[in-house]
Amino acid sequence: MREAYVLGDPVEGYLSLDPAESHIWGFYVENTGQGGGAALLARAKENRDYLKLNTHAANDRAHRFYRRHGFIQIGDAWMGEDGIDEITMEWNR
């Protein structure tokens, strides 16, 4: 079972979270730089001490965003199921 947080109507962004694993599996914001992503991430952090996510290794812009919000990379890049290198990042309160 996943939790889903949605931004806007019509939808401008979403975050999908597996609460049992504290893993963010989907995160998208159409209009970046306007605070929507930060709001979704803040909602996911509520009442949690830990989160993790996977992101494409080449997506430096996303990595900067996650670092600003306290995430750090753990381990080396690895080949994702889609054939694209990914990294895992985690956040601890």
N, CA, C and O atoms as CSV, one atom per row, in Angstrom:
chain,resi,resn,atom,element,x,y,z
A,1,MET,N,N,0.840,-1.170,0.000
A,1,MET,CA,C,0.000,0.000,0.000
A,1,MET,C,C,0.889,1.239,0.000
A,1,MET,O,O,1.921,1.270,0.671
A,2,ARG,N,N,0.488,2.251,-0.749
A,2,ARG,CA,C,1.241,3.498,-0.829
A,2,ARG,C,C,0.388,4.679,-0.396
A,2,ARG,O,O,-0.839,4.657,-0.495
A,3,GLU,N,N,1.062,5.698,0.081
A,3,GLU,CA,C,0.430,6.984,0.322
A,3,GLU,C,C,0.738,7.846,-0.887
A,3,GLU,O,O,1.819,7.741,-1.466
A,4,ALA,N,N,-0.195,8.693,-1.271
A,4,ALA,CA,C,0.017,9.598,-2.396
A,4,ALA,C,C,-0.373,11.006,-1.976
A,4,ALA,O,O,-1.435,11.222,-1.392
A,5,TYR,N,N,0.492,11.949,-2.277
A,5,TYR,CA,C,0.225,13.354,-2.013
A,5,TYR,C,C,0.183,14.055,-3.362
A,5,TYR,O,O,1.054,13.848,-4.206
A,6,VAL,N,N,-0.833,14.885,-3.561
A,6,VAL,CA,C,-1.061,15.517,-4.854
A,6,VAL,C,C,-1.057,17.027,-4.680
A,6,VAL,O,O,-1.562,17.557,-3.691
A,7,LEU,N,N,-0.481,17.701,-5.652
A,7,LEU,CA,C,-0.377,19.153,-5.657
A,7,LEU,C,C,-1.218,19.704,-6.799
A,7,LEU,O,O,-1.004,19.345,-7.957
A,8,GLY,N,N,-2.167,20.568,-6.483
A,8,GLY,CA,C,-2.935,21.285,-7.496
A,8,GLY,C,C,-4.157,20.550,-8.010
A,8,GLY,O,O,-4.315,19.342,-7.832
A,9,ASP,N,N,-5.014,21.327,-8.656
A,9,ASP,CA,C,-6.202,20.809,-9.336
A,9,ASP,C,C,-6.469,21.715,-10.525
A,9,ASP,O,O,-7.079,22.771,-10.356
A,10,PRO,N,N,-6.035,21.339,-11.721
A,10,PRO,CA,C,-5.540,20.012,-12.096
A,10,PRO,C,C,-4.154,19.724,-11.492
A,10,PRO,O,O,-3.448,20.629,-11.046
A,11,VAL,N,N,-3.803,18.463,-11.495
A,11,VAL,CA,C,-2.581,17.985,-10.846
A,11,VAL,C,C,-1.338,18.623,-11.477
A,11,VAL,O,O,-1.139,18.579,-12.691
A,12,GLU,N,N,-0.510,19.216,-10.611
A,12,GLU,CA,C,0.761,19.810,-11.025
A,12,GLU,C,C,1.946,19.051,-10.467
A,12,GLU,O,O,3.084,19.287,-10.874
A,13,GLY,N,N,1.688,18.135,-9.531
A,13,GLY,CA,C,2.759,17.352,-8.942
A,13,GLY,C,C,2.202,16.281,-8.039
A,13,GLY,O,O,1.048,16.333,-7.614
A,14,TYR,N,N,3.047,15.307,-7.755
A,14,TYR,CA,C,2.644,14.227,-6.852
A,14,TYR,C,C,3.872,13.607,-6.209
A,14,TYR,O,O,4.991,13.749,-6.701
A,15,LEU,N,N,3.643,12.921,-5.103
A,15,LEU,CA,C,4.665,12.145,-4.437
A,15,LEU,C,C,4.006,10.850,-3.985
A,15,LEU,O,O,2.958,10.880,-3.340
A,16,SER,N,N,4.607,9.723,-4.314
A,16,SER,CA,C,4.098,8.405,-3.939
A,16,SER,C,C,5.090,7.763,-2.985
A,16,SER,O,O,6.281,7.670,-3.281
A,17,LEU,N,N,4.586,7.318,-1.827
A,17,LEU,CA,C,5.439,6.847,-0.744
A,17,LEU,C,C,4.944,5.507,-0.225
A,17,LEU,O,O,3.753,5.339,0.040
A,18,ASP,N,N,5.860,4.553,-0.078
A,18,ASP,CA,C,5.552,3.285,0.590
A,18,ASP,C,C,5.868,3.492,2.068
A,18,ASP,O,O,7.040,3.519,2.441
A,19,PRO,N,N,4.844,3.641,2.923
A,19,PRO,CA,C,5.115,3.943,4.329
A,19,PRO,C,C,5.791,2.796,5.081
A,19,PRO,O,O,6.502,3.040,6.056
A,20,ALA,N,N,5.587,1.570,4.653
A,20,ALA,CA,C,6.213,0.432,5.335
A,20,ALA,C,C,7.732,0.456,5.166
A,20,ALA,O,O,8.464,0.045,6.066
A,21,GLU,N,N,8.205,0.934,4.017
A,21,GLU,CA,C,9.638,1.001,3.728
A,21,GLU,C,C,10.189,2.422,3.850
A,21,GLU,O,O,11.398,2.629,3.750
A,22,SER,N,N,9.309,3.398,4.064
A,22,SER,CA,C,9.698,4.817,4.059
A,22,SER,C,C,10.427,5.174,2.770
A,22,SER,O,O,11.397,5.932,2.776
A,23,HIS,N,N,9.939,4.610,1.661
A,23,HIS,CA,C,10.592,4.785,0.366
A,23,HIS,C,C,9.692,5.597,-0.563
A,23,HIS,O,O,8.529,5.254,-0.779
A,24,ILE,N,N,10.249,6.676,-1.105
A,24,ILE,CA,C,9.550,7.474,-2.106
A,24,ILE,C,C,9.775,6.810,-3.460
A,24,ILE,O,O,10.909,6.707,-3.928
A,25,TRP,N,N,8.696,6.362,-4.081
A,25,TRP,CA,C,8.803,5.658,-5.362
A,25,TRP,C,C,8.461,6.531,-6.552
A,25,TRP,O,O,8.851,6.215,-7.676
A,26,GLY,N,N,7.759,7.594,-6.339
A,26,GLY,CA,C,7.414,8.496,-7.431
A,26,GLY,C,C,7.361,9.919,-6.920
A,26,GLY,O,O,6.781,10.186,-5.868
A,27,PHE,N,N,7.968,10.842,-7.669
A,27,PHE,CA,C,7.993,12.238,-7.242
A,27,PHE,C,C,8.130,13.080,-8.499
A,27,PHE,O,O,9.122,12.976,-9.221
A,28,TYR,N,N,7.127,13.916,-8.759
A,28,TYR,CA,C,7.138,14.730,-9.971
A,28,TYR,C,C,6.465,16.063,-9.684
A,28,TYR,O,O,5.418,16.113,-9.038
A,29,VAL,N,N,7.071,17.143,-10.168
A,29,VAL,CA,C,6.470,18.461,-10.104
A,29,VAL,C,C,6.629,19.101,-11.474
A,29,VAL,O,O,7.734,19.180,-12.010
A,30,GLU,N,N,5.513,19.556,-12.036
A,30,GLU,CA,C,5.528,20.141,-13.374
A,30,GLU,C,C,6.279,21.464,-13.413
A,30,GLU,O,O,7.139,21.654,-14.273
A,31,ASN,N,N,5.974,22.375,-12.508
A,31,ASN,CA,C,6.591,23.702,-12.491
A,31,ASN,C,C,7.558,23.791,-11.322
A,31,ASN,O,O,7.169,24.136,-10.207
A,32,THR,N,N,8.817,23.477,-11.583
A,32,THR,CA,C,9.819,23.468,-10.517
A,32,THR,C,C,10.189,24.895,-10.124
A,32,THR,O,O,9.956,25.843,-10.873
A,33,GLY,N,N,10.769,25.026,-8.941
A,33,GLY,CA,C,11.247,26.316,-8.470
A,33,GLY,C,C,10.179,27.199,-7.861
A,33,GLY,O,O,10.436,28.372,-7.592
A,34,GLN,N,N,8.981,26.666,-7.636
A,34,GLN,CA,C,7.890,27.474,-7.084
A,34,GLN,C,C,7.438,26.982,-5.708
A,34,GLN,O,O,6.434,27.459,-5.179
A,35,GLY,N,N,8.174,26.031,-5.125
A,35,GLY,CA,C,7.859,25.567,-3.778
A,35,GLY,C,C,6.980,24.342,-3.694
A,35,GLY,O,O,6.776,23.804,-2.606
A,36,GLY,N,N,6.453,23.887,-4.819
A,36,GLY,CA,C,5.576,22.715,-4.804
A,36,GLY,C,C,6.292,21.448,-4.392
A,36,GLY,O,O,5.763,20.664,-3.604
A,37,GLY,N,N,7.476,21.241,-4.908
A,37,GLY,CA,C,8.249,20.051,-4.555
A,37,GLY,C,C,8.619,20.059,-3.087
A,37,GLY,O,O,8.550,19.027,-2.420
A,38,ALA,N,N,9.011,21.214,-2.580
A,38,ALA,CA,C,9.359,21.337,-1.161
A,38,ALA,C,C,8.149,21.035,-0.289
A,38,ALA,O,O,8.281,20.386,0.749
A,39,ALA,N,N,6.970,21.499,-0.699
A,39,ALA,CA,C,5.751,21.245,0.075
A,39,ALA,C,C,5.414,19.758,0.090
A,39,ALA,O,O,5.047,19.218,1.133
A,40,LEU,N,N,5.532,19.099,-1.045
A,40,LEU,CA,C,5.260,17.658,-1.100
A,40,LEU,C,C,6.245,16.888,-0.234
A,40,LEU,O,O,5.857,15.972,0.490
A,41,LEU,N,N,7.508,17.255,-0.308
A,41,LEU,CA,C,8.526,16.570,0.477
A,41,LEU,C,C,8.323,16.821,1.979
A,41,LEU,O,O,8.506,15.915,2.792
A,42,ALA,N,N,7.948,18.040,2.338
A,42,ALA,CA,C,7.672,18.342,3.746
A,42,ALA,C,C,6.518,17.491,4.257
A,42,ALA,O,O,6.557,17.008,5.389
A,43,ARG,N,N,5.498,17.303,3.439
A,43,ARG,CA,C,4.362,16.461,3.830
A,43,ARG,C,C,4.809,15.018,4.043
A,43,ARG,O,O,4.363,14.366,4.987
A,44,ALA,N,N,5.680,14.516,3.182
A,44,ALA,CA,C,6.178,13.139,3.312
A,44,ALA,C,C,7.016,12.971,4.578
A,44,ALA,O,O,7.031,11.892,5.171
A,45,LYS,N,N,7.711,14.026,4.996
A,45,LYS,CA,C,8.566,13.955,6.187
A,45,LYS,C,C,7.777,14.005,7.487
A,45,LYS,O,O,8.294,13.624,8.537
A,46,GLU,N,N,6.524,14.472,7.429
A,46,GLU,CA,C,5.723,14.608,8.647
A,46,GLU,C,C,5.632,13.275,9.379
A,46,GLU,O,O,5.323,12.242,8.785
A,47,ASN,N,N,5.906,13.318,10.675
A,47,ASN,CA,C,5.807,12.136,11.546
A,47,ASN,C,C,6.730,10.992,11.126
A,47,ASN,O,O,6.462,9.833,11.443
A,48,ARG,N,N,7.807,11.307,10.421
A,48,ARG,CA,C,8.782,10.298,10.030
A,48,ARG,C,C,10.168,10.764,10.433
A,48,ARG,O,O,10.434,11.963,10.524
A,49,ASP,N,N,11.042,9.810,10.670
A,49,ASP,CA,C,12.434,10.117,10.990
A,49,ASP,C,C,13.377,9.693,9.878
A,49,ASP,O,O,14.576,9.962,9.948
A,50,TYR,N,N,12.845,9.025,8.841
A,50,TYR,CA,C,13.699,8.463,7.792
A,50,TYR,C,C,12.912,8.365,6.496
A,50,TYR,O,O,11.737,7.997,6.502
A,51,LEU,N,N,13.557,8.695,5.391
A,51,LEU,CA,C,13.019,8.480,4.049
A,51,LEU,C,C,14.166,8.095,3.127
A,51,LEU,O,O,15.313,8.477,3.359
A,52,LYS,N,N,13.855,7.344,2.085
A,52,LYS,CA,C,14.854,7.075,1.046
A,52,LYS,C,C,14.172,7.128,-0.314
A,52,LYS,O,O,12.949,7.042,-0.424
A,53,LEU,N,N,14.996,7.272,-1.341
A,53,LEU,CA,C,14.493,7.334,-2.708
A,53,LEU,C,C,15.610,6.961,-3.664
A,53,LEU,O,O,16.787,6.974,-3.304
A,54,ASN,N,N,15.230,6.634,-4.871
A,54,ASN,CA,C,16.181,6.389,-5.963
A,54,ASN,C,C,15.981,7.505,-6.983
A,54,ASN,O,O,14.862,7.972,-7.198
A,55,THR,N,N,17.071,7.920,-7.601
A,55,THR,CA,C,17.013,8.968,-8.609
A,55,THR,C,C,18.037,8.655,-9.695
A,55,THR,O,O,19.071,8.044,-9.424
A,56,HIS,N,N,17.747,9.075,-10.923
A,56,HIS,CA,C,18.702,8.833,-11.998
A,56,HIS,C,C,20.026,9.515,-11.677
A,56,HIS,O,O,20.051,10.675,-11.264
A,57,ALA,N,N,21.110,8.800,-11.864
A,57,ALA,CA,C,22.441,9.291,-11.498
A,57,ALA,C,C,22.799,10.591,-12.219
A,57,ALA,O,O,23.530,11.413,-11.667
A,58,ALA,N,N,22.308,10.790,-13.420
A,58,ALA,CA,C,22.661,11.973,-14.200
A,58,ALA,C,C,21.798,13.192,-13.868
A,58,ALA,O,O,22.040,14.271,-14.408
A,59,ASN,N,N,20.804,13.049,-13.002
A,59,ASN,CA,C,19.863,14.130,-12.726
A,59,ASN,C,C,20.402,15.056,-11.618
A,59,ASN,O,O,19.896,15.062,-10.496
A,60,ASP,N,N,21.430,15.829,-11.962
A,60,ASP,CA,C,22.086,16.695,-10.986
A,60,ASP,C,C,21.140,17.718,-10.363
A,60,ASP,O,O,21.278,18.049,-9.186
A,61,ARG,N,N,20.193,18.214,-11.133
A,61,ARG,CA,C,19.254,19.207,-10.600
A,61,ARG,C,C,18.430,18.603,-9.464
A,61,ARG,O,O,18.229,19.243,-8.432
A,62,ALA,N,N,17.958,17.384,-9.651
A,62,ALA,CA,C,17.196,16.708,-8.593
A,62,ALA,C,C,18.086,16.456,-7.381
A,62,ALA,O,O,17.643,16.624,-6.245
A,63,HIS,N,N,19.329,16.058,-7.609
A,63,HIS,CA,C,20.245,15.785,-6.492
A,63,HIS,C,C,20.458,17.047,-5.647
A,63,HIS,O,O,20.485,16.977,-4.418
A,64,ARG,N,N,20.608,18.198,-6.307
A,64,ARG,CA,C,20.768,19.458,-5.566
A,64,ARG,C,C,19.523,19.744,-4.719
A,64,ARG,O,O,19.629,20.162,-3.566
A,65,PHE,N,N,18.347,19.514,-5.301
A,65,PHE,CA,C,17.098,19.711,-4.560
A,65,PHE,C,C,17.061,18.808,-3.330
A,65,PHE,O,O,16.782,19.270,-2.223
A,66,TYR,N,N,17.339,17.532,-3.525
A,66,TYR,CA,C,17.292,16.589,-2.394
A,66,TYR,C,C,18.313,16.956,-1.321
A,66,TYR,O,O,18.013,16.873,-0.130
A,67,ARG,N,N,19.516,17.361,-1.730
A,67,ARG,CA,C,20.532,17.753,-0.747
A,67,ARG,C,C,20.086,18.970,0.059
A,67,ARG,O,O,20.309,19.035,1.268
A,68,ARG,N,N,19.452,19.937,-0.613
A,68,ARG,CA,C,18.938,21.113,0.107
A,68,ARG,C,C,17.918,20.704,1.169
A,68,ARG,O,O,17.721,21.413,2.155
A,69,HIS,N,N,17.282,19.575,0.964
A,69,HIS,CA,C,16.256,19.096,1.893
A,69,HIS,C,C,16.766,17.971,2.786
A,69,HIS,O,O,15.982,17.210,3.352
A,70,GLY,N,N,18.103,17.874,2.905
A,70,GLY,CA,C,18.708,17.000,3.897
A,70,GLY,C,C,19.021,15.582,3.466
A,70,GLY,O,O,19.436,14.777,4.299
A,71,PHE,N,N,18.840,15.244,2.205
A,71,PHE,CA,C,19.146,13.896,1.725
A,71,PHE,C,C,20.633,13.785,1.415
A,71,PHE,O,O,21.269,14.757,1.007
A,72,ILE,N,N,21.175,12.599,1.611
A,72,ILE,CA,C,22.556,12.309,1.232
A,72,ILE,C,C,22.568,11.030,0.393
A,72,ILE,O,O,21.712,10.160,0.554
A,73,GLN,N,N,23.541,10.932,-0.494
A,73,GLN,CA,C,23.694,9.726,-1.306
A,73,GLN,C,C,24.288,8.619,-0.452
A,73,GLN,O,O,25.208,8.843,0.335
A,74,ILE,N,N,23.744,7.418,-0.622
A,74,ILE,CA,C,24.323,6.249,0.049
A,74,ILE,C,C,24.753,5.267,-1.028
A,74,ILE,O,O,23.983,4.952,-1.935
A,75,GLY,N,N,25.971,4.790,-0.928
A,75,GLY,CA,C,26.480,3.818,-1.887
A,75,GLY,C,C,26.801,4.433,-3.238
A,75,GLY,O,O,26.704,5.642,-3.446
A,76,ASP,N,N,27.188,3.548,-4.145
A,76,ASP,CA,C,27.551,3.934,-5.503
A,76,ASP,C,C,26.353,3.823,-6.427
A,76,ASP,O,O,25.323,3.256,-6.061
A,77,ALA,N,N,26.496,4.370,-7.631
A,77,ALA,CA,C,25.450,4.251,-8.646
A,77,ALA,C,C,25.290,2.783,-9.028
A,77,ALA,O,O,26.235,1.998,-8.952
A,78,TRP,N,N,24.074,2.429,-9.441
A,78,TRP,CA,C,23.762,1.061,-9.839
A,78,TRP,C,C,22.800,1.113,-11.027
A,78,TRP,O,O,22.108,2.111,-11.231
A,79,MET,N,N,22.762,0.035,-11.803
A,79,MET,CA,C,21.938,-0.022,-13.002
A,79,MET,C,C,20.483,-0.288,-12.632
A,79,MET,O,O,20.161,-1.322,-12.047
A,80,GLY,N,N,19.607,0.656,-12.977
A,80,GLY,CA,C,18.179,0.504,-12.710
A,80,GLY,C,C,17.530,-0.463,-13.679
A,80,GLY,O,O,18.130,-0.862,-14.677
A,81,GLU,N,N,16.302,-0.834,-13.374
A,81,GLU,CA,C,15.556,-1.772,-14.230
A,81,GLU,C,C,15.334,-1.215,-15.624
A,81,GLU,O,O,15.140,-1.979,-16.570
A,82,ASP,N,N,15.359,0.112,-15.769
A,82,ASP,CA,C,15.151,0.743,-17.071
A,82,ASP,C,C,16.462,0.911,-17.846
A,82,ASP,O,O,16.483,1.518,-18.916
A,83,GLY,N,N,17.561,0.365,-17.294
A,83,GLY,CA,C,18.851,0.446,-17.971
A,83,GLY,C,C,19.592,1.746,-17.733
A,83,GLY,O,O,20.634,1.986,-18.343
A,84,ILE,N,N,19.068,2.594,-16.849
A,84,ILE,CA,C,19.688,3.881,-16.550
A,84,ILE,C,C,20.295,3.812,-15.153
A,84,ILE,O,O,19.673,3.302,-14.221
A,85,ASP,N,N,21.517,4.329,-15.015
A,85,ASP,CA,C,22.171,4.342,-13.706
A,85,ASP,C,C,21.359,5.164,-12.709
A,85,ASP,O,O,20.840,6.231,-13.037
A,86,GLU,N,N,21.262,4.651,-11.498
A,86,GLU,CA,C,20.542,5.321,-10.431
A,86,GLU,C,C,21.426,5.423,-9.195
A,86,GLU,O,O,22.419,4.709,-9.050
A,87,ILE,N,N,21.035,6.325,-8.317
A,87,ILE,CA,C,21.656,6.388,-6.994
A,87,ILE,C,C,20.528,6.339,-5.966
A,87,ILE,O,O,19.379,6.663,-6.268
A,88,THR,N,N,20.870,5.936,-4.766
A,88,THR,CA,C,19.934,5.934,-3.659
A,88,THR,C,C,20.333,7.052,-2.714
A,88,THR,O,O,21.510,7.229,-2.398
A,89,MET,N,N,19.330,7.806,-2.265
A,89,MET,CA,C,19.556,8.883,-1.314
A,89,MET,C,C,18.641,8.648,-0.115
A,89,MET,O,O,17.562,8.071,-0.245
A,90,GLU,N,N,19.092,9.107,1.056
A,90,GLU,CA,C,18.253,8.960,2.232
A,90,GLU,C,C,18.314,10.203,3.090
A,90,GLU,O,O,19.269,10.978,3.046
A,91,TRP,N,N,17.265,10.365,3.871
A,91,TRP,CA,C,17.131,11.488,4.792
A,91,TRP,C,C,16.852,10.929,6.180
A,91,TRP,O,O,16.044,10.016,6.345
A,92,ASN,N,N,17.532,11.490,7.172
A,92,ASN,CA,C,17.300,11.162,8.573
A,92,ASN,C,C,17.036,12.450,9.326
A,92,ASN,O,O,17.748,13.439,9.149
A,93,ARG,N,N,16.017,12.438,10.164
A,93,ARG,CA,C,15.671,13.638,10.933
A,93,ARG,C,C,16.821,14.025,11.833
A,93,ARG,O,O,16.728,15.011,12.564
